[in-house]
Amino acid sequence: PTLGLFSDQGVIKNAYVEGRNRNAETYGAWVDNIIKEYGLLRDDCVVIASTHDLLQKIDLAYRNRTGTKTITTFPTDEQHNKMSSMSASAFIANERSLERTKKLNFSMINEGLKLSTIYSFKGWEADNVILFIQEPERGNEKYDDKHPKPIELAPARALCPEIIYTAISRARVNLFIINLGNEQYKQFFNENIP
């Protein structure tokens, strides 16, 4: 179906992907391929998801793949890694400060692909939205340095229907949904978006 209310040219596409622990390069490639396949202007595209840890990896993979600039509302993977050598309190303070600065300087008129959490993108719109819907965390899973939390997971509260509605309503023309194994939304999107 098209976004008939907004444009005769718009599309909505939905993909459900099972399994975890794909490498981030795959996600970056999917973003690049969507932009190329549909002839989208990179500057008019935003990638959104519930958590910035997934977005950091997509951002890095996309930049490495394309050699192009991106605009984020969160610290990049490189900035995050650089700050990780700080004490816990310094890390938190620096990350919050950098994130606040990036949010204040974020603009859709800047050149480059935009990446943002759904929460940070409230109040904004873009012609082309690529939405990654993450799988909800389960309370019984344990993670540590040897077994880190998969980037495909997000807190359940960050995946509530209101948040997903906020995400899909950010698209002015085209909406691309990549569901990373979230069963809650699989049936709805498969039934309503071919």
C-alpha positions as CSV (number, residue, x, y, z in Angstrom):
1,P,0.0,0.0,0.0
2,T,0.9,3.6,-0.4
3,L,0.8,6.5,2.0
4,G,-2.2,7.9,0.1
5,L,-2.8,10.6,2.5
6,F,0.7,12.0,1.9
7,S,1.9,11.1,-1.6
8,D,0.9,9.0,-4.6
9,Q,4.5,8.0,-4.8
10,G,5.1,6.7,-1.3
11,V,5.7,3.1,-0.2
12,I,5.5,1.1,2.9
13,K,7.6,-2.0,3.1
14,N,7.9,-4.6,5.9
15,A,10.5,-7.3,6.5
16,Y,10.5,-9.7,9.4
17,V,14.0,-11.2,10.2
18,E,14.4,-14.1,12.6
19,G,17.5,-14.8,14.6
20,R,20.0,-12.8,16.6
21,N,23.6,-11.9,16.4
22,R,23.8,-10.9,12.8
23,N,26.8,-8.6,12.3
24,A,26.1,-4.9,12.1
25,E,27.5,-4.8,8.6
26,T,24.4,-6.6,7.5
27,Y,22.2,-3.9,8.9
28,G,24.3,-1.1,7.4
29,A,24.1,-2.9,4.0
30,W,20.3,-3.1,4.3
31,V,20.1,0.6,4.9
32,D,22.4,1.3,2.0
33,N,20.5,-1.1,-0.3
34,I,17.1,0.5,0.6
35,I,18.4,3.9,-0.3
36,K,19.9,2.7,-3.6
37,E,17.0,0.4,-4.6
38,Y,14.3,3.0,-4.1
39,G,16.4,5.9,-5.4
40,L,16.1,7.9,-2.2
41,L,18.1,11.0,-1.4
42,R,20.4,10.0,1.6
43,D,19.9,13.5,3.1
44,D,16.2,12.9,3.3
45,C,16.4,9.6,5.1
46,V,16.5,8.8,8.8
47,V,17.1,5.4,10.5
48,I,15.3,5.1,13.8
49,A,15.3,2.4,16.5
50,S,14.5,2.1,20.2
51,T,18.1,2.0,21.4
52,H,21.3,3.8,20.4
53,D,23.5,0.7,20.9
54,L,21.9,-0.8,17.7
55,L,22.0,2.5,15.9
56,Q,25.7,3.1,16.8
57,K,26.6,-0.2,15.1
58,I,24.4,0.6,12.0
59,D,25.9,4.0,11.8
60,L,29.5,2.7,11.9
61,A,28.8,0.0,9.4
62,Y,27.0,2.4,7.0
63,R,29.8,4.9,7.2
64,N,32.4,2.2,6.6
65,R,30.5,0.8,3.7
66,T,29.7,4.1,1.9
67,G,32.4,6.5,3.1
68,T,29.7,9.1,3.6
69,K,28.8,11.4,6.5
70,T,26.0,10.7,9.0
71,I,24.2,12.8,11.6
72,T,23.3,11.2,14.9
73,T,21.5,12.2,18.1
74,F,23.8,10.0,20.1
75,P,27.5,9.4,20.5
76,T,29.0,7.4,17.6
77,D,30.5,4.0,18.3
78,E,34.0,5.6,18.1
79,Q,33.1,8.3,20.6
80,H,31.5,5.7,22.9
81,N,34.6,3.5,22.8
82,K,36.9,6.4,23.5
83,M,34.8,7.4,26.6
84,S,34.7,3.8,27.8
85,S,38.2,4.1,29.3
86,M,36.9,6.7,31.7
87,S,35.6,6.0,35.2
88,A,31.9,5.1,35.4
89,S,30.8,8.5,36.7
90,A,32.9,10.4,34.1
91,F,31.7,8.1,31.3
92,I,28.0,8.8,32.2
93,A,28.6,12.5,32.5
94,N,30.5,12.8,29.2
95,E,28.0,10.6,27.4
96,R,25.0,12.6,28.6
97,S,26.8,15.9,27.7
98,L,27.7,14.7,24.2
99,E,24.3,13.2,23.6
100,R,22.6,16.5,24.7
101,T,25.0,18.5,22.4
102,K,24.2,16.1,19.4
103,K,20.5,16.4,20.0
104,L,20.6,20.2,20.1
105,N,22.7,20.3,16.9
106,F,20.6,17.7,15.1
107,S,18.8,19.0,12.0
108,M,17.2,17.4,9.0
109,I,18.7,20.0,6.7
110,N,22.3,18.8,7.5
111,E,23.9,16.7,4.8
112,G,24.1,13.0,5.4
113,L,22.0,10.1,6.6
114,K,20.4,10.8,9.9
115,L,20.2,8.2,12.7
116,S,18.2,8.7,15.9
117,T,16.4,6.9,18.6
118,I,12.6,7.0,18.3
119,Y,12.4,9.0,21.5
120,S,14.9,11.6,20.3
121,F,13.1,11.9,16.9
122,K,9.7,12.8,18.5
123,G,8.5,16.0,16.9
124,W,10.6,15.5,13.7
125,E,9.5,14.0,10.3
126,A,11.4,12.8,7.3
127,D,10.5,11.9,3.8
128,N,12.0,8.4,4.2
129,V,12.1,6.5,7.5
130,I,13.9,3.2,8.0
131,L,12.6,1.7,11.3
132,F,14.4,-1.1,13.0
133,I,12.0,-2.8,15.5
134,Q,14.0,-4.6,18.1
135,E,13.2,-7.8,20.0
136,P,12.2,-7.2,23.7
137,E,14.6,-8.2,26.4
138,R,13.7,-11.0,28.6
139,G,14.2,-10.5,32.3
140,N,16.0,-13.9,32.8
141,E,18.8,-13.4,30.3
142,K,22.2,-12.7,31.8
143,Y,25.0,-10.8,30.0
144,D,28.6,-10.1,30.7
145,D,31.9,-9.2,28.9
146,K,32.1,-12.7,27.4
147,H,28.4,-12.8,26.5
148,P,27.3,-9.2,25.7
149,K,23.7,-8.3,25.2
150,P,22.7,-8.7,21.5
151,I,22.2,-5.3,19.8
152,E,18.8,-6.6,18.5
153,L,17.3,-6.4,22.0
154,A,15.6,-3.4,23.6
155,P,13.8,-2.9,26.9
156,A,10.1,-3.9,26.5
157,R,9.0,-0.4,27.6
158,A,10.8,1.0,24.5
159,L,8.7,-1.2,22.2
160,C,5.2,-0.3,23.4
161,P,2.6,0.4,20.8
162,E,2.7,4.1,21.4
163,I,6.4,4.2,20.7
164,I,6.1,2.2,17.5
165,Y,3.2,4.4,16.4
166,T,5.4,7.5,17.1
167,A,8.1,5.8,14.9
168,I,5.9,5.0,11.9
169,S,4.1,8.4,12.0
170,R,7.5,10.1,11.4
171,A,7.4,9.1,7.7
172,R,6.1,11.7,5.3
173,V,6.5,9.6,2.1
174,N,8.2,6.2,2.5
175,L,8.4,3.8,5.4
176,F,10.6,0.8,5.6
177,I,10.1,-1.5,8.6
178,I,12.8,-4.0,9.5
179,N,11.5,-6.2,12.4
180,L,14.4,-7.9,14.1
181,G,12.4,-10.8,15.6
182,N,9.7,-8.9,17.5
183,E,6.8,-11.4,17.6
184,Q,4.5,-8.7,19.1
185,Y,4.5,-6.8,15.8
186,K,5.1,-9.6,13.3
187,Q,1.4,-10.5,12.8
188,F,0.2,-6.9,12.7
189,F,2.7,-5.7,10.1
190,N,2.5,-8.9,8.0
191,E,-1.3,-8.6,7.8
192,N,-1.3,-4.9,7.1
193,I,1.8,-4.4,5.0
194,P,2.6,-6.8,2.2
